[in-house]
Amino acid sequence: MTSRLAAPSARIAALLALSPGAALAHGFGQRYDLPLPLWLYLTGAGLTVLLSFVILALRRARVGKTVRGIDMTHTTLGRVLTAPLLRKVLRVLVLAVYVLVILAGLFGVQNPVKNIAPAMVWAIWWVGMAYLSALLGDVWAQLNPLDSAYRWGALLLHRLRGGPARPRRRHYPEGAGVWPAVVLYLLFIWMELVWDGGEQPAKLAWAMLLYSALSWLGMALFGRTVWLHRGEVFAIVFSLLARFAPNQVHNTHWRLRPFAVGLLAETPVEVSRIVLVIVMLASVSFDGLIETQPWFDLLAWLSAQWPDAMALPYAVAGVKTLALLLLPALFLLIFLGCCRLIARGAGTAGRRAGPVISTQRVAGMFVLTLIPIAIAYHFAHYLSFLVMAAQYLIPLASDPFGLGWNLFGTRLYFVRLGVVDARMVWYLSLFAIVAGHVAAVYLAHVTALRQFGRRRAALRSQLPMLALMVGYTMVSLWILAQPIVNG
């Protein structure tokens, strides 16, 4: 790729069928010339986050322990949307799409532009499901095809065997937490950002089958519910994002609540879940970082220094893999350092005693307040990709295998690459990043009031978090700006 306008991942360029000399970031063809210098936007965004903290500090809000919300279960709309029949129909449809994607990957043409598998996995499912989770609720828990296949398969096997006794389950080690999900999430992000097979339909389909088999094995060994909550990485990740949403659905119960209140932890989350949230945050930042000029300069230097041109792609993949591992570790160290300062600030406010709360407990209470930042960055970074890929899905729906079919008469649909331009992406990104950090500041403030009780202690404890939020706001916007604007 010769342009600085690198796509959010290598497969975006492939999916959008752009020429190598014009690999245009986020699907648009030119950069946006800012009317003001970039540093003014970054400074203004940081000051906005700072001002939000000042307003919260001056405001004497009463913070309750729980938010009841509105029970929608017994309304007409609630009865329709939570009806078991509707859920079964949707589960069947999603399972059918899941099977279609695998079959298309295995038996369709191996061109990522003409095969539906890459677009469905990387854009419609991964990006789209994250949006739905944050805006609507835990949709994945209601539609998860891996869960559906296992449940219905187990039911069928039970009937064929004439109803034998339930199999003995192994005890899931309490100390294991969600560490399997952490490892699987890192592997998934590596597949997205480093692995060149991610845009090859057959390899992608085999990866889906391998993950499915692993999930079903985990369910068989430890129980379906246990594995969904501990090892099925996407069930866990999407459920974390869904805590931001205003809909709380459990089985057939539906409750409306204000946005983001689901991220106010009643008890500290476990260490492995802290690490998972930090990895989620760091990975999307890493995806943006590899589109910046300093990263391209590093690769250019590596290309000039590497003696074997044939082995250069492996060296680049190695550097990206190492960076992908180091960045979450750096994020975790910074976050834990901030939590240490929070504990110290709360413990010394108004008296000379040392910290009254451990760093681990502070991290467990405050880590969920970072989720709005991950949502905001995900929205800003992938919005144009989703819009472009959704357009490509229209012709692919008529010819999912790339065999020349025209099932719905849309195979020749004209894709409009200019639907989302650089100017729109920049201002949407600016709004999303600032809003996400302001939401995080608010959640951290409420958490501090709940945790430390006294107003002075809560405000003093939040100064390290405020510095972290302001700094990360400016850094995030700078990263997003690199392939979008001239400023």
VENHU-V711911 format. One record per helix or strand. SS is the DSSP state (alpha for helix, beta for strand). FROM is the first residue (numbers start at 1). LEN is the number of residues. If there is no record, write none. Layout:
ss={SS SS}
from={FROM FROM}
len={LEN LEN}
This chain:
ss={alpha alpha alpha beta alpha beta alpha alpha alpha alpha alpha alpha alpha alpha alpha alpha alpha beta beta alpha alpha alpha alpha alpha alpha alpha beta}
from={10 20 25 32 38 70 76 84 116 139 145 174 179 196 201 224 233 247 253 261 271 293 312 359 422 455 485}
len={6 3 3 2 21 2 6 24 21 5 16 3 15 4 22 7 10 4 4 3 19 13 37 40 31 27 2}
